Amino acid sequence: MDLAELQAAPAAPSAAAPSMLDAVREIADGPLQQAAEATDRGVYPRDILRNLGAAGAYAAHIAPGLEAGDYRAAIRAMTEVSRVCGATGFMVWCQQVAGLYMQQSGNPALTGARLAAHSSGQRLGGTGMSNPMKAYAGIETLLLRARPVPGGYRVSGTLPWVSNLGPDHYAGVLAGVDVAPGEATREIMFMLPCDAAGVELRNCPSFSAMEGTNTWALRCSDVFIGSDHLVADPARPFIAKIRGAFILLQTGFGLGVAQGAIDSMWRVEPQLGHVNRYLEDRPDELQGELDALTARIELLCRTPLATDREYLIDVLDVRAHASELALRAAQSALLHAGARGYLLSSDVQRRVRESHFVAIVTPAIKHLRQQIALLSAPEMPD
Ligand SMILES: Cc1cc2nc3c(=O)[nH]c(=O)nc-3n(C[C@H](O)[C@H](O)[C@H](O)COP(=O)(O)OP(=O)(O)OC[C@H]3O[C@@H](n4cnc5c(N)ncnc54)[C@H](O)[C@@H]3O)c2cc1C
């Protein structure tokens, strides 16, 4: 889909957005601001995540049935949160994308009351799709296997790091099915409850940031998965359908970290502007770039479930640009702040580490560039 077609496409509804965004901003500038340092160091902000859900931050992109909702509002909510705390902003994405899996599954056991509890933040959950996304890109092999049994599957394997988990949480994951010799390979996707028999949450090594994201190694030993947990069987067509939406939603995380960095540059301008003006990547330049990128993303939000090649390349490109901008903005904010930004307690310092995560979480910049290169390559003649 080209830009002209995108501009002609009807905008998604956004009637509820202003009040939702006001409520999210109030949480971000109040309790989240207070909790950001503790969240960086290891405290899981459960109540804040619940309150963001009550404010509507996880519901905007979910429309009735299989329609796409207001992705622009969802990304704006994630941006507001990430501007103040990247770790919590990432968990907003985890929650939003898990809701997307449930909605698009069309499985009555996952939609209805379960989806309502998820979208309103009463229930929390994440996504363990880094490994499958990388497996589909040929970067690594699938880590979960599913053995067909009467009434469902038995799943085994370990995903090394999955965030926004806890004993009463769940995650959207994917497993390769053990098929009979000669049968076509396939995968299943499902919502895995952390309290199911055979599921174990194991400690991860310490990270340089994002410690409060409740990130665990998710180990499955012969876990039974019945039809009530299935998102898609087979999974490939489903992944093809939601891939653009999955990646597009993530941009809110990068936009927010970049915006937070720019805000921090303006804060030191009165004292340090006379010398900071000799730096590159000044806040007004970065803001111009960020605003232009946001406008591009918001245009792509009109058709989040599009699957054509041009659309996907655009989505991969804005996601890569958001990562690059977050890295540059966080680095420049550190140069602008100087020693005060080098304190471990400084938000400027924390944002440098958050921006590294924006750039390495799946799809990492290297993965995005690989996918853009593959999709842009001329098709080989038969
Ligand atoms: C804080 C944090 C939160 C995350 N949250 C999620 C989440 O919610 N959901 C999700 O699906 N993924 C999550 N991930 C995984 C993330 O998206 C990437 O897949 C992961 O960081 C590996 O990407 P990579 O580009 O380094 O992989 P590559 O460079 O391609 O490396 C290939 C594989 O090698 C393994 N590996 C590399 N280094 C190490 C190491 N030091 N120790 C153990 N294994 C290693 C990993 O399995 C990795 O996937 C999280 C990672 C981190 C650090």
The ligand as an SDF file (V2000), in Angstrom:
LIG
                    3D

 53 58  0  0  0  0  0  0  0  0999 V2000
   15.1370   -7.6280   29.8190 C   0  0  0  0  0  0  0  0  0  0  0  0
   14.6700   -8.5030   28.6980 C   0  0  0  0  0  0  0  0  0  0  0  0
   13.3180   -8.7250   28.5400 C   0  0  0  0  0  0  0  0  0  0  0  0
   12.8680   -9.5410   27.4960 C   0  0  0  0  0  0  0  0  0  0  0  0
   11.5310   -9.7710   27.3860 N   0  0  0  0  0  0  0  0  0  0  0  0
   11.0910  -10.6020   26.4330 C   0  0  0  0  0  0  0  0  0  0  0  0
    9.6910  -10.9210   26.3290 C   0  0  0  0  0  0  0  0  0  0  0  0
    8.8530  -10.4160   27.0740 O   0  0  0  0  0  0  0  0  0  0  0  0
    9.3200  -11.7930   25.3840 N   0  0  0  0  0  0  0  0  0  0  0  0
   10.2010  -12.3840   24.5310 C   0  0  0  0  0  0  0  0  0  0  0  0
    9.7870  -13.1810   23.7110 O   0  0  0  0  0  0  0  0  0  0  0  0
   11.5220  -12.0660   24.5750 N   0  0  0  0  0  0  0  0  0  0  0  0
   11.9810  -11.2090   25.5030 C   0  0  0  0  0  0  0  0  0  0  0  0
   13.3140  -10.9170   25.5680 N   0  0  0  0  0  0  0  0  0  0  0  0
   14.2150  -11.4890   24.5510 C   0  0  0  0  0  0  0  0  0  0  0  0
   14.6360  -10.4680   23.4980 C   0  0  0  0  0  0  0  0  0  0  0  0
   13.5480  -10.0160   22.7320 O   0  0  0  0  0  0  0  0  0  0  0  0
   15.6720  -11.0760   22.5510 C   0  0  0  0  0  0  0  0  0  0  0  0
   15.1700  -12.1770   21.8820 O   0  0  0  0  0  0  0  0  0  0  0  0
   16.8770  -11.5170   23.2940 C   0  0  0  0  0  0  0  0  0  0  0  0
   17.3970  -10.3690   23.9270 O   0  0  0  0  0  0  0  0  0  0  0  0
   17.9150  -12.1650   22.3790 C   0  0  0  0  0  0  0  0  0  0  0  0
   18.0850  -11.3800   21.2420 O   0  0  0  0  0  0  0  0  0  0  0  0
   19.4760  -11.2970   20.4860 P   0  0  0  0  0  0  0  0  0  0  0  0
   19.2840  -10.3550   19.3540 O   0  0  0  0  0  0  0  0  0  0  0  0
   20.5570  -11.0570   21.4720 O   0  0  0  0  0  0  0  0  0  0  0  0
   19.6430  -12.7340   19.9000 O   0  0  0  0  0  0  0  0  0  0  0  0
   20.8630  -13.2970   19.0870 P   0  0  0  0  0  0  0  0  0  0  0  0
   22.0200  -12.3440   19.0540 O   0  0  0  0  0  0  0  0  0  0  0  0
   20.3060  -13.7340   17.7940 O   0  0  0  0  0  0  0  0  0  0  0  0
   21.2450  -14.5410   19.9950 O   0  0  0  0  0  0  0  0  0  0  0  0
   20.6230  -15.7940   19.7350 C   0  0  0  0  0  0  0  0  0  0  0  0
   20.1760  -16.4330   21.0090 C   0  0  0  0  0  0  0  0  0  0  0  0
   21.2740  -16.7480   21.8440 O   0  0  0  0  0  0  0  0  0  0  0  0
   20.8650  -16.7830   23.1760 C   0  0  0  0  0  0  0  0  0  0  0  0
   21.7600  -15.9620   23.9970 N   0  0  0  0  0  0  0  0  0  0  0  0
   22.5550  -14.9930   23.5640 C   0  0  0  0  0  0  0  0  0  0  0  0
   23.2640  -14.5040   24.6140 N   0  0  0  0  0  0  0  0  0  0  0  0
   22.8700  -15.1570   25.7110 C   0  0  0  0  0  0  0  0  0  0  0  0
   23.2320  -15.1100   27.0820 C   0  0  0  0  0  0  0  0  0  0  0  0
   24.1630  -14.2820   27.5400 N   0  0  0  0  0  0  0  0  0  0  0  0
   22.5990  -15.9130   27.9330 N   0  0  0  0  0  0  0  0  0  0  0  0
   21.6720  -16.7650   27.4890 C   0  0  0  0  0  0  0  0  0  0  0  0
   21.3160  -16.8790   26.2050 N   0  0  0  0  0  0  0  0  0  0  0  0
   21.9020  -16.0950   25.3200 C   0  0  0  0  0  0  0  0  0  0  0  0
   19.4480  -16.2530   23.2330 C   0  0  0  0  0  0  0  0  0  0  0  0
   18.5280  -17.3040   23.3320 O   0  0  0  0  0  0  0  0  0  0  0  0
   19.2830  -15.5580   21.9060 C   0  0  0  0  0  0  0  0  0  0  0  0
   17.9410  -15.5200   21.5180 O   0  0  0  0  0  0  0  0  0  0  0  0
   13.7960  -10.1140   26.5880 C   0  0  0  0  0  0  0  0  0  0  0  0
   15.1670   -9.8620   26.7370 C   0  0  0  0  0  0  0  0  0  0  0  0
   15.6060   -9.0730   27.7750 C   0  0  0  0  0  0  0  0  0  0  0  0
   17.0860   -8.8070   27.8800 C   0  0  0  0  0  0  0  0  0  0  0  0
  1  2  1  0
  2  3  1  0
  2 52  2  0
  3  4  2  0
  4  5  1  0
  4 50  1  0
  5  6  2  0
  6  7  1  0
  6 13  1  0
  7  8  2  0
  7  9  1  0
  9 10  1  0
 10 11  2  0
 10 12  1  0
 12 13  2  0
 13 14  1  0
 14 15  1  0
 14 50  1  0
 15 16  1  0
 16 17  1  0
 16 18  1  0
 18 19  1  0
 18 20  1  0
 20 21  1  0
 20 22  1  0
 22 23  1  0
 23 24  1  0
 24 25  2  0
 24 26  1  0
 24 27  1  0
 27 28  1  0
 28 29  2  0
 28 30  1  0
 28 31  1  0
 31 32  1  0
 32 33  1  0
 33 34  1  0
 33 48  1  0
 34 35  1  0
 35 36  1  0
 35 46  1  0
 36 37  1  0
 36 45  1  0
 37 38  2  0
 38 39  1  0
 39 40  1  0
 39 45  2  0
 40 41  1  0
 40 42  2  0
 42 43  1  0
 43 44  2  0
 44 45  1  0
 46 47  1  0
 46 48  1  0
 48 49  1  0
 50 51  2  0
 51 52  1  0
 52 53  1  0
M  END
$$$$
